[in-house]
Amino acid sequence: MLMKVTRLDLPRVAADAPSADAVAVAAAERAGRLTDLKYRWPARYRASWAAFLMLAAVVLFAAPRTLSSASLEMVTALAGVLAIAAIGQMLIIMLGSIDLSVSAIMSVAAGMIVHYGGPGASVPTVIAFALVVPVVFSVVNGVLIAVFRLNALIVTLATFGMISGGITLWTSVSLSVSGQAPQSLQEIAQKTFFGVNAGFLFALVVAVILTAVLTKTRFGRRIAAVGANRRSARALGIRVTAVELSTYALAGLLYGIAGVLLAGYIGTPDVYAGAPYQMATITAAGIAGVIFTGGPASVASVVIAAIFLQFLDQALSIMGLSAGARVVIQGLALVVAVAAITLGQYGASSFRRGFKKAGRPVAGG
């Protein structure tokens, strides 16, 4: 049934129709929200999430056993360890440096747990010392790099060699007579909740706390400011050296936590327990879009990158690939992720320039 509109109805119909100004305001609000989303969650942070979703879709058909309860328990346990260590590496990279001593420092923490955590020992006290020593080692790195301005690669590589050799001289390969981490620590580190390892849940708590520190506190914002431009940060009155040393101390604490969790989950770590994490932490940071010249980074993206790497390694292992082949594929994943981030940023900038030349407005441009 058609409705007849009289002349008396025309003003009411016109009033009900949105005006051109209202449409423009709504469009501007949508563009502003889109720009804000792009600013808070840029393309380089989204790469790890896209990689994880693609991997999950492939694994669902190619290696469904990766999704079994036993497999997920191991993946979440090791992903939690990697996530905590990779967040520590992320903090160092935010300063414009890099840390190649991660694996050795983690091995020290695991070694102290096994060596001193025998029967009759006070496990909380041993854990406390196993966290303090990595902080000391990391601060020593920070002093050599931030105060004496030595090259970060050389310093941390030298630290890695000295610590690794020192552990072997100190405890031998087995770390202790029994070679076992304290039973109470094993029970905690191996506990699961609905198929998810407790260590991974702890890693999520650490990630939430670090996100709040980096985004809500003055100290956290200064880390990114120092890494982005040390000279400008000093001109703004920021105590650059103090920020750098504090960041190294925080990273060392995270390495120590990762080493303790690793010792508890494995149960019988050796002096080489932390070896895989030297490159894995750097790979996770690269896939997560962390800028290696310094500046802001996303903790959430690092956590997802850690899950992606551990999930990928487990899927490849179930498919029968050797350890060497798995390392090669993880390296390729890093190259592809970094290339995708670079091409995506280049493509977006070219797209904006093209629209500007055409005289058309671009949100966020």
N, C-alpha and C positions, 0 to 999 in steps of 0.2 A: 504494500500500500504506500503510495507516494504522499509525502507531506507537502502541503502547499505553504510556501513562505510568502507572507505579505510584506508590504513595505514597512509595516510596524515591527516586523520581526528582524529586519535587516540590521538595525543597530545592535540588537542582542546577539545575533550571529557573529557580527564583526567583533563584538567585545569578547565573545568566547574564543575566537581564533587568536593564536599567539601572534604577538607583534614581531616585527623584524628585529627590534631591539632585544626582545626576550630570547629569540632564537640565537642571536649573536652572543648574548650573555651565556646561554646554556652551552654553546659551542666553545666559548672561551674557557668555561669551567671544565669541560671535558678535556680540552687540550692542556689545561693546567694540571689536571690530575694525571694525565699521561706523561707530561713532562716531569712531574714529581716522582712518578714511578720509575721512569728512566734514570732519574738522578739518583734515587735511593737504591735501585737494583739494575745497574747498567748491564750491557750485554756480556761483558767479561765475567760477571758473577753468574750468569745464567748458563754458561757452558757446561759446568759440572753437573747441573741438574738435568740438562738435555742429554748428556752422555749417560747418566745413570738410568734415565727412563728408556733410552734406546737399548742399553744393555739388558735391562729387565725384560723388554719385549723379545729380544733375541734369545735370551736364556730360557724363557718360558717355552720356547719351541725346540731349541737346540740342545739344551742341557737341563731338563726339568728337575733332575736330582739335586741341583744346586739349591732348590727351594725346600728341600726336606728339612725336618726339624733339627736333626743333628748337624747338617750343613749350615743352617742359619745360625745355630748356636755358636759355631766356630767363627763364622764370618763376622758376627756382631762383636764377639770377644776381641778378635784381632783388629777389627775396624775401630773399636774403641781405643785401643792402644795407639794405633796409627793416628787417629784423629787428635788425641791429646798431644802427641809428639809433633804432628804437623802444625798444630796451632802455635806451638812454641817456635817452630821454624818460621811460620808466618810473621810472628812478631819481629824476628830478626830481619827478615826480608823487608818488612815495612820500614825499617831504618835504612834500607839501601844496602844491607850486608847479606851474607849467607853463612850458614853454619854447617860445616862438614864433620863436626865432632859429635853430632847427635847420637850416633850409634854407640860410640865409646862411652859417652856419659850415661846413656841408658844401661849399658852393660855394667857400669860401676854400681848403679843403683840396684840392679838385679843381683850382682855379685855380693854386695853387702848384705842383702836380705838372706842369701843362701849361706854365706860364710859365718855371719854372726847370729843368724836366727835359729840355731840348733836347739835341742831340748833344754828346757830351763831358762831360755833367754826371754827377756821382756820384748815381745814382738812390737808393741807400739813404740818403744824406745829405738829399736833397730830401724823401724820404718822412718822415724823422725830423722835419724842420722843419715839414712839412705836418701832422704830428700834434701838435707842440708849440704851434703858433699857435692851433688850436681849443681846446686846454686853457686857454690864456691868456684867450681871449675868454669862455669859459664861467666861469672863475674870476672875471672882472670882473663877470659877471652875478651870481655868487654873493655877491660882496662887497656889491653894491648891494642885493641882496635880503635876505641873511642878516645883514649887519652894520648897514646903514643902514635896514633894514626897509621898503624901497620895494616897491610893488606888483609882483608878478612879471610880470603881463600887460603892464603899461606898460613895465617895464624891458626885457623880452625883445623886445617889439614895437619899441621904440626901437633896440635893438641890431640887430635885423633890418634896419631901414631904414638905419642908418649903415653897417653892413657891406656891404649890397647896393650902396649908392651908392658906397662906397669901392672896391669891386672894379671897378666900371665905370670910375671915374676912373683906377684903377691900371693896368688891363690892356686896357681896352675889351672888347667883347663876345666876341671870339675868343680872348682870354686870351694868345695868342702869335702869332708870324708863321705858324707851321705849324698851330697849334691842335690838335696831336697830343700825347697822353700818351706817355711813353717806351715804346718797343716792348717792352722787357723786362717792364714792368708789364702791358702789354696781354696778353702771352703767358701770364702767370700768372693774371690776372683772367678771361681767356676760356677757360682750360683746363677740360676736363670729365672726369669719371670716371664711366663707366657712365651717361652722359646727364645727370649732375648737375654743375652748375657748381662750380668750386673755391671761389668766393666763398661759396656757401651752406654748403659743408662747413666753411669757416673760421668762418662765423657760428655753426654748431653748436658748434664748439670754444669760441668766445667765450661762448656761452650756458651751456655746462657749467661753465666757469670762474666766470662770474658767479653761477650757482646755488650753487656751493660757497661763494663769498664771502658771499652773502646768508644762507645757512643754517648755515654751519659756523664763521664767524669772528665775533669780537666786533664788528668794524667793520660788517659786514653787518647784524647784528641791531640795531645802534644806529641805522642808517638808518630802519628801520621804526619803531623806538621814538620817534625824534625826530619823524617825520611823524605818528605817531598822537597824541602828546601832548607837545609841546615842553616845557611847564612841568614835567610829571612826569619827563621825561627829565633835565632839569636838576637836579631834586631828587634824582635817583638818582646824581648825580655825573658824568653824561655831559657832555662838552664839546660842547655843541650846535653852536656856531658852527664848530668845527673839523670836526665830522662833515658839516655842510652844505657847507662849502667843499671838502672832500675829495670829496664826492658830485658837486658841480658839475665838479670837475676830471676825475673818472672819466667823467662823461657827455660832457664835451668831447672826451676821448680817443676815445670810441666814435663820436661824430659825425665826428671826423677820419678814423678807420678807414673808416667808411662812405663818406666823400667820396673817399678814395683808391681804394677798390674801385670806386666808381661811375666815376671817371675812367678807370681801367684797363679796365673792361668796355665803356663807351661808346666810348672811344678818342679822341673829339673833343668833349669837354664844353664848354659855354659858361658864362657867368656865371649863367644860369638853370637849370643842371643840377640843383641841389638843390631847386628850387621845389616839386615835388610832395610833398616829404617834410615840409613844414611841417604840413599837416593829416593826412597819411597816418600819421605817427607817433602823433599824438593819437588817430586813429581806431583804430589797432591796439591801443593801450593800453586804450581804452574797450571794444572787443570782447573783450579778454583779461581783463576784470573788474577792472582796476586802479581802486582807489578814489581819486577826484580830491581828496578831502580829506586824503589821506595815509594811510600804513600799509603793511602787507605786500602783496606782489604776487608773481605767478608768472612767471618768465622763460620757462618752457616754453609757457605760454599765449600770451605775447606773440609768440613765434616762430611758433606755429601761426596766430595772427591775421595775422601778416605774410604767411605763405604763402596764407592764405585771401584776403586783399585782392589780392595779385598774381595769384592764380589766377582770381579773379573778374574782374579787369580784363582779363586775357587772353581769358577766355571771352566777355566782352561785346564785346571788339574783334573777335574772330573772327566773332561773330554780326552784326557790321556796325554796332554802336552808335557814336555820335560820342563824342568825349572829354568833352563836357559831360554827356551822358547817363550816361556811366560814373561820373563824379564824383557825380552825383545819386544813383545806385543805391548807391554806396559809403556816402554819407551816410545813406541809408535803412537800409542794413545795420547801421550804427552805432546808429541809433535803435532798430531792432528788437532788436539784441543787448542794449543797455542796458535796454530795457523788459522783455525776457525775464528778465534777471538780477534786476531789481527785483521783478517779479511772482513769480518763482520763490522768492525769499527771503521775500516776504510770504506766499505760499501755504504754505511750509514752516513758518513761525512760527505761522500760523493753525492749521495741522494739529496742531502740537504743543500749542497752547493748548486745542484741542478735546479732545484725548486726555487732557490733564491734568484738565480739568473733568469728564470722564467717569470719572476715577479709574483710568485705565489707564497703565501705565508706558511711556515713550517713550525709545528709545535716544538718548543725547546730549542729552536734554531736561533 
